[in-house]
Amino acid sequence: MGTNNTKPQIVIDGVEYDYDTFTDQQKVMTEHVADLERKVNSAKFNLDQLSVGRDSFLNMLKQSLAETAAAAPVTDVTPKPAEA
């Protein structure tokens, strides 16, 4: 088995950089960017789950209210415009 001699490459705005030539500060910033990218993707995933859950509960509430409304009349509570 041969060893993999490829150097880690980082592409930023279409420009390829050799990670091994980065300063320590640049390496830390690169790790921050990668970590934040993972967190952004995780937050999007969680938001999708939350949105679907909220929509599901809202639909269940609407269905329950519709069933209740069929059994009892509902009073309209829409605000009336003020008279001039």
C-alpha positions in Angstrom: 0.0 0.0 0.0 1.4 3.4 -0.9 1.1 6.5 1.1 -1.1 9.4 0.0 1.3 12.3 -0.6 -1.4 14.8 -1.6 -1.4 18.0 0.4 -4.6 19.4 1.8 -6.0 22.1 -0.5 -8.4 24.8 0.5 -10.4 26.6 -2.2 -11.6 30.2 -1.4 -13.3 32.2 -4.1 -12.0 29.9 -6.8 -8.4 30.2 -5.6 -6.6 27.0 -4.4 -4.4 27.3 -1.3 -2.0 24.8 0.3 -3.2 24.4 3.9 0.2 23.4 5.0 1.6 26.8 4.1 -1.0 28.7 6.2 0.1 30.5 9.3 -1.2 29.2 12.6 -3.7 32.1 12.7 -4.9 31.2 9.2 -5.3 27.6 10.1 -7.4 28.6 13.1 -9.6 30.9 11.0 -10.0 28.0 8.5 -11.2 25.7 11.3 -13.6 28.4 12.5 -15.0 28.7 8.9 -15.4 24.9 8.6 -17.1 24.7 12.1 -19.4 27.6 11.4 -20.4 26.0 8.0 -21.3 22.8 9.9 -23.3 24.8 12.4 -25.2 26.7 9.7 -26.1 23.4 7.9 -27.2 21.9 11.2 -29.3 25.0 12.0 -31.0 24.8 8.6 -31.7 21.1 9.2 -33.2 21.9 12.6 -35.2 24.7 11.2 -36.7 22.4 8.6 -37.7 19.9 11.3 -39.2 22.7 13.5 -41.1 24.1 10.5 -42.6 20.8 9.6 -43.5 20.1 13.3 -45.1 23.5 13.7 -47.1 23.0 10.5 -48.2 19.6 11.6 -49.4 20.9 15.0 -51.2 23.8 13.3 -53.0 21.4 11.0 -54.0 19.2 13.9 -55.3 22.3 15.7 -57.3 23.5 12.7 -58.8 20.0 12.3 -59.7 19.9 15.9 -61.3 23.4 15.7 -63.2 22.4 12.6 -64.6 19.4 14.4 -65.5 21.5 17.4 -67.1 24.2 15.2 -69.3 21.6 13.6 -70.7 20.8 17.0 -71.1 24.4 18.3 -71.5 27.8 16.7 -68.5 30.1 16.7 -68.7 33.8 17.5 -66.9 36.2 15.0 -64.3 38.1 17.0 -63.0 40.1 14.0 -62.4 43.7 15.1 -64.9 46.1 13.5 -63.5 49.3 11.9 -64.0 52.5 14.0 -66.7 54.8 12.9 -65.5 58.2 11.7 
